Amino acid sequence: MIYFIILIGIVLAAFSWLKPKWAFYLMLALIPFHPFLLTSVSHFLHFDASEQNLFAAWKELILFVLLIRYLWTIAKVKNFKPNILLVDKIIFTLFIIAIISSFVFTRDFKTALLGLRYDFEMFLIYFLARGLDWGGLEIRKIVAIVLSSGLIVAIFAILQYLVLPSNFLTYFGYSQNTVWFPGSALPSFQAIGGSGIARSQSFLAGPNQLASYLLILISFAIVFIYQAKNHKAKIIFGLYLLIFLSALIFTFSRSGLVGFLAILITFLLIILERKQIIYLFIGTILIGLVFWLVFKNLSSQFINIFIEHQGSTLERFGRIQDGIKKIIKNPLGIGIGKAGLVSYQIDKAKSILPENWYLQIALEMGILGLIAYLAIIWEFLKNLRLKFKNRKDNFQNKLAISVFLSLIGLSVYSLFLHTWSDISTTLTFWALLGIIYSRRVFQ
């Protein structure tokens, strides 16, 4: 069986070298289905651990081939003059900090390598997507692929909650457990505490991963509804938004809902005039007051299950507090890969999960690393805002606003979870961001 996997790898490598843009089409189409495909194919073909790991690396193989091809293309160009932006310099600075952290604090090759992968794979995707010359029609194809795959994912999430039995995915090799452990199959569903209420995860690795992925799709749907030029288009994208929002609700991800509110409020601030913003502010206060009164009178059982997730909220804030205390004690960091998902995979008993991507960065690379990372996000937000304000092409304007809103939502989401540890969200967002910064689009 391993020879069959190697053959697939050779075909993928050749395909990626000859058709780099089509390689991106393929990755964006398949990436939300990756956890399902990996679990089900490994189950039905009886892959052992090494075969499963090899099969799971299809996306990394494509990215590696694209990187080699990119470097090869640069090497062939005489007097190559790279278009280096300020944000690129900050990313490089963060990478240097990570390398130093690896040698000084981590001192374990496997941990450091995995840590670099999870922390910097997103920037690699951004640079590779940016390195290609994307035309208007190709960008439309990319967006259509992302929304089409996302629609299938969201519809299945709705069916999973409303129609299918909670253990439906066990027929495809998923585990009966409701909690994932390193080396085991993905759970068929995750429940809210001990309530037995199943949370939709669709084809992704879990409900929180689905929620972060949906934030990208919701951003596009909102923008496309607003800028649609006819009623038919508005109705179509309105249905998209309804489906995406329904799927988000059925994840019961509080972080996802907070991220959605951040997207919605930011979008309203973009499109409204100053007087309307004042009305929005007053309305938000009034709605907040109403919600507080309703929340105050909600049954303790409802609050316990749907708001507090049966103690999950306190546990999450406890981890955040522990993370902050560790940062205060270790302002230079504790080493790349020693916090977040990598630490959980390496040694579950000694893992550090601060439930916050910013704290993870600070724990791994210190306060200086956190400052560099925040500067990167700020630069992208600032540049994206300039792009959609100055862009004349309507579709590119939609793309810039949508990615801007996605970054807002995912940045807020990152306050509560390790956003960029999920490859579906990471690949989708950073590929779209890289396309916006590509040479033809950027100019």
Summary of the structure (lengths in Angstrom):
residues: 443
radius of gyration: 21.9
end to end distance: 47.7
largest distance: 70.8
contacts: 1448
relative contact order: 0.14
helix: 76%
strand: 1%
